Amino acid sequence: MSTRTTPDIFGASSMGYALIESCQLDQWRALLEQGIGLHLAFADEQTLAFRMDQHQRRIIVQRGRQEDFLAVGWQLRDQATLDEVLNRLQRLGIEAHPGQPDEAAQRGVKKFWRVLGPKRMAVELFWEPLLTDAPLNMLSAGFITGAAGMGHLAITSRKPQQMQRFWEEIFDARISDHIVERIAGLTLDIDFLRVNERHHSIAIARLRGLPMDPIRTRVQHMNLLTTSASELTDAYLRCRKLGFEMAHEIGEHPNDREQSFYVMSPSGFELELGCNARVVEEAQWRTTSYQGISLWGHRPQKNGTWHTLTNNLGNVIRGMRSLRKPEYSPLLERHRHEQ
């Protein structure tokens, strides 16, 4: 029986901020400020930054061509936890580089370290966010953040085992549960990983039996949690009034029992806003497998025959294109260098 030689850091990390690149700053401002209801903390021609609590910046949108998720800021409890994570990365042969002071200021943190994570999305490590007591000016009454972080990410992968190992070996992630979903005759397997009491901070989806990735962006969706069902409904109505397409209207998931909707972002990935998500109690938790992503609702706004046909065709084309080049995994990259 193996004996653990490193400290367990489960419960000592969380999603801290999101960095997005887009040419459509006006649309992003409308969605996040007027639709979701965040506080606009900074705006110029190159950058938007939004607050949802005492952190100076939670979501940053910078001008650029990618129309994609660039980085997730991963907050660690303290310097000792950061040191442990950096030591683990070094033992795994994964390089971590310090960010520049102007980059840290853009992200609203004192310092950070950058790692090239799965699917070439930067995972940026920090433990000291820049805070402010300035009042929030939000259409929403509030969001669930704190020690469990600001939300979660869902990512599609052709290398799900390597992606899962990344979060397990570096952040001591644990599997919460598993969902099997049937979409257009295909089977989608989704694993939900937690790094603290939040039901999941990372969800990893794969097409069963098909090594394709039908999603163009690094992230399939990003989730935020609001404080009540009434706040969820109000945000849903605001987003609809603004003309943003609902990828999935309000519904409820079977595993975390979260009520939520998914709105299409200007950059093409989905933004999920939810409420009433289950909090994991470690002593009583049992990993379960569920059939279907929704107990009720979550219907697409556009569900006609033509939309279904073109959407599925687009996913197949993107999946075929994904076969042209390997999916980046820092763990596989290390293995190739060792050979």
C-alpha positions in Angstrom: 0.0 0.0 0.0 1.5 3.4 -1.1 2.0 6.1 1.5 1.3 9.7 0.5 4.4 11.9 0.8 3.0 15.2 -0.2 0.3 17.3 1.6 -3.3 17.0 0.3 -4.4 20.4 -1.0 -8.0 19.5 -1.6 -10.1 22.4 -0.5 -7.2 24.9 -0.9 -7.8 26.0 -4.5 -10.7 27.4 -6.6 -11.5 29.2 -9.9 -10.5 32.8 -9.4 -10.8 34.7 -12.7 -11.4 34.3 -16.4 -9.5 36.0 -19.2 -11.2 36.1 -22.6 -10.1 37.5 -25.9 -12.6 39.0 -28.4 -13.0 41.7 -31.0 -16.6 42.2 -29.8 -16.2 44.2 -26.6 -19.5 46.0 -26.9 -21.4 42.8 -27.1 -19.5 41.4 -24.1 -20.2 44.5 -22.1 -23.9 44.2 -22.9 -24.0 40.5 -22.0 -22.1 40.7 -18.7 -23.2 44.2 -17.5 -26.8 44.4 -18.7 -27.6 40.7 -19.1 -25.9 38.7 -16.3 -25.7 41.8 -14.1 -22.0 42.2 -13.2 -20.3 45.4 -12.1 -18.3 47.0 -14.8 -15.0 47.9 -13.0 -13.0 49.1 -16.0 -13.5 49.9 -19.6 -11.4 51.3 -22.4 -10.9 50.4 -26.1 -8.7 47.4 -25.3 -10.0 45.9 -22.1 -13.2 45.3 -20.1 -13.0 44.1 -16.5 -15.9 43.0 -14.3 -16.5 42.5 -10.6 -19.0 40.3 -8.7 -17.6 40.6 -5.2 -14.6 42.2 -3.4 -12.1 41.0 -6.0 -11.2 43.9 -8.2 -11.5 41.7 -11.3 -13.3 38.4 -11.9 -13.9 38.4 -15.7 -11.5 40.3 -18.1 -12.2 40.6 -21.8 -9.2 41.9 -23.9 -9.4 42.9 -27.5 -8.0 40.4 -29.9 -8.7 38.0 -32.7 -9.1 34.6 -31.0 -12.7 34.8 -29.8 -11.8 32.3 -27.2 -11.0 31.6 -23.5 -7.4 32.5 -23.0 -6.7 31.7 -19.3 -8.3 30.6 -16.1 -6.9 32.2 -12.9 -6.6 29.5 -10.2 -6.6 30.8 -6.7 -4.6 29.0 -4.0 -5.1 29.4 -0.3 -1.7 30.8 0.7 1.9 30.9 -0.3 2.6 27.4 1.1 -0.1 26.0 -1.2 1.4 27.9 -4.2 4.8 26.5 -3.3 3.4 22.9 -3.2 1.7 23.3 -6.6 4.9 24.7 -8.1 6.9 21.8 -6.7 4.4 19.3 -8.1 4.7 21.0 -11.5 8.5 20.8 -11.4 8.4 17.1 -10.5 6.1 16.5 -13.4 8.4 18.4 -15.8 5.7 21.1 -16.5 7.1 24.6 -16.8 5.6 27.5 -14.8 6.6 31.1 -15.6 6.0 34.2 -13.6 3.6 36.7 -15.1 4.6 40.3 -15.8 3.6 43.1 -13.4 1.3 44.7 -16.0 -0.4 41.4 -16.7 -0.9 40.9 -12.9 -2.5 44.3 -12.7 -4.8 43.5 -15.7 -6.0 40.4 -13.8 -6.4 42.0 -10.5 -3.8 40.0 -8.6 -0.5 40.8 -6.9 1.5 38.1 -8.7 0.8 35.0 -10.7 2.5 32.0 -12.4 1.5 30.8 -15.8 1.3 27.1 -16.9 0.3 26.0 -20.3 -2.5 23.6 -19.4 -4.6 21.1 -21.4 -5.8 22.3 -24.8 -3.3 25.1 -24.6 -5.4 27.1 -22.1 -3.2 29.0 -19.6 -3.8 28.0 -16.0 -2.6 31.0 -14.0 -1.7 30.4 -10.3 -2.1 33.1 -7.6 -3.0 33.5 -4.0 -3.3 37.2 -3.4 -6.1 38.9 -5.2 -6.4 42.7 -5.2 -9.5 43.5 -3.2 -11.7 46.6 -2.9 -14.4 47.7 -0.5 -16.0 50.0 -3.1 -19.7 49.4 -3.4 -20.9 47.1 -6.2 -23.2 48.6 -8.9 -24.9 45.5 -10.3 -28.2 44.6 -11.7 -27.9 41.3 -9.9 -28.3 41.1 -6.1 -25.2 39.0 -5.8 -23.2 35.9 -6.8 -21.9 32.9 -4.9 -18.1 33.1 -4.6 -16.0 32.8 -1.5 -13.6 30.0 -0.8 -15.3 27.7 -3.4 -14.5 30.2 -6.1 -16.4 32.1 -8.8 -17.8 29.2 -10.8 -16.7 26.2 -13.0 -15.5 25.4 -16.5 -16.8 22.6 -18.8 -14.2 21.4 -21.4 -14.5 18.9 -24.3 -11.5 16.7 -24.8 -10.0 14.0 -27.0 -7.6 13.2 -24.1 -10.0 13.1 -21.1 -7.8 10.8 -19.0 -4.7 13.1 -19.4 -6.9 16.1 -18.6 -8.3 14.5 -15.5 -4.8 13.5 -14.3 -3.7 17.1 -14.7 -6.4 18.3 -12.2 -5.9 15.3 -9.9 -2.1 15.3 -9.7 -1.7 19.0 -9.4 -4.8 20.1 -7.4 -5.9 16.8 -5.8 -9.3 17.0 -7.6 -11.9 14.4 -6.8 -14.6 12.9 -9.0 -18.1 14.0 -7.9 -20.1 12.0 -10.4 -20.6 11.1 -14.1 -23.3 11.8 -16.6 -24.1 9.9 -19.9 -26.0 12.1 -22.4 -27.3 11.1 -25.8 -27.1 13.8 -28.4 -28.1 13.3 -32.1 -27.4 9.6 -31.9 -24.0 10.1 -30.2 -23.0 9.3 -26.6 -21.4 12.0 -24.5 -19.6 11.0 -21.3 -19.1 13.8 -18.8 -17.0 13.6 -15.6 -17.4 16.2 -12.9 -14.4 17.1 -10.7 -14.3 19.1 -7.5 -11.4 20.7 -5.8 -13.4 22.0 -2.8 -17.0 21.9 -1.5 -18.3 23.2 -4.8 -19.9 20.3 -6.6 -17.5 20.7 -9.5 -15.0 23.2 -10.7 -14.1 21.3 -13.9 -16.3 19.1 -16.1 -14.6 17.0 -18.8 -16.7 15.8 -21.7 -15.8 13.3 -24.4 -17.6 11.6 -27.3 -17.7 7.9 -26.7 -15.9 5.9 -29.3 -15.1 9.0 -31.4 -11.7 10.8 -30.9 -13.2 14.1 -32.1 -13.7 17.4 -30.4 -16.7 19.2 -31.9 -16.2 22.5 -29.9 -14.1 25.2 -31.5 -13.2 27.0 -28.3 -11.0 25.8 -25.4 -14.0 25.9 -23.1 -17.5 24.6 -23.9 -19.0 26.8 -21.1 -18.2 28.8 -18.1 -20.6 28.8 -15.1 -21.4 31.5 -12.5 -23.8 31.1 -9.6 -26.3 33.8 -8.6 -28.0 33.9 -5.2 -31.6 32.9 -5.9 -34.1 31.6 -8.4 -35.6 35.1 -8.8 -32.2 36.5 -9.7 -31.8 33.7 -12.2 -35.1 34.5 -13.8 -34.4 38.2 -14.0 -31.1 37.6 -15.7 -32.7 35.2 -18.1 -35.3 37.8 -19.1 -32.7 40.5 -19.4 -30.5 38.4 -21.7 -33.5 37.5 -23.9 -34.6 41.1 -24.1 -31.0 42.1 -25.2 -31.3 39.6 -28.1 -28.8 37.0 -26.9 -29.5 33.4 -28.0 -30.3 30.9 -25.3 -28.3 27.7 -26.0 -30.4 26.1 -23.3 -33.3 27.7 -21.5 -33.9 27.3 -17.7 -33.7 23.7 -16.5 -32.2 21.6 -13.7 -29.3 19.2 -13.6 -29.7 15.8 -11.9 -26.3 15.7 -10.2 -25.7 19.1 -8.5 -29.5 20.0 -8.7 -28.5 23.4 -10.0 -31.2 25.4 -11.9 -29.6 27.3 -14.7 -29.7 28.6 -18.3 -27.0 28.7 -20.9 -26.6 31.9 -23.1 -24.4 32.0 -26.2 -21.5 34.4 -25.6 -20.2 36.8 -28.3 -17.2 34.5 -28.7 -19.1 31.3 -29.4 -18.8 29.4 -26.1 -21.7 29.3 -23.7 -22.1 31.1 -20.4 -24.1 29.3 -17.8 -25.8 31.2 -14.9 -27.2 29.0 -12.2 -28.5 29.0 -8.6 -29.2 26.6 -5.7 -26.3 24.3 -6.6 -25.6 21.4 -4.2 -22.6 21.7 -1.8 -20.7 18.5 -1.3 -20.4 17.2 2.3 -17.3 14.9 2.0 -18.3 12.4 4.7 -21.6 11.6 3.1 -20.8 11.9 -0.6 -21.1 9.0 -2.9 -20.0 9.1 -6.6 -23.0 8.4 -8.8 -23.7 8.0 -12.5 -26.7 9.7 -14.1 -28.5 9.3 -17.4 -29.1 12.6 -19.1 -27.8 16.1 -18.3 -31.2 17.5 -17.3 -34.0 16.5 -15.0 -36.3 19.1 -16.8 -35.9 22.1 -19.1 -32.7 23.2 -20.7 -34.4 23.2 -24.1 -32.6 25.0 -26.9 -34.2 28.3 -28.0 -33.8 27.3 -31.6 -35.0 23.7 -32.0 -36.4 23.5 -35.5 -35.3 20.9 -38.0 -33.1 23.3 -40.0 -31.3 24.6 -36.9 -30.8 21.1 -35.6 -29.4 19.9 -39.0 -27.0 22.8 -39.5 -25.8 22.8 -35.8 -25.1 19.0 -35.9 -23.4 19.4 -39.3 -21.2 22.2 -37.9 -20.2 20.0 -34.9 -19.3 17.2 -37.2 -17.1 19.4 -39.4 -15.4 20.9 -36.4 -14.9 17.4 -35.0 -13.3 16.3 -38.3 -11.0 19.3 -38.3 -9.9 18.5 -34.7 -8.3 15.3 -36.1 -5.8 17.2 -38.1 -3.6 18.0 -35.1 -3.1 16.4 -31.7 -4.7 17.9 -28.6 -2.1 19.4 -26.3 -1.6 17.8 -22.9 1.2 19.0 -20.6 1.5 15.4 -19.2 1.8 13.9 -22.7 4.3 16.6 -23.7 6.5 15.7 -20.7 6.3 12.0 -21.7 7.4 12.8 -25.3 10.4 14.8 -24.0 11.4 11.8 -21.8 11.5 9.4 -24.7 
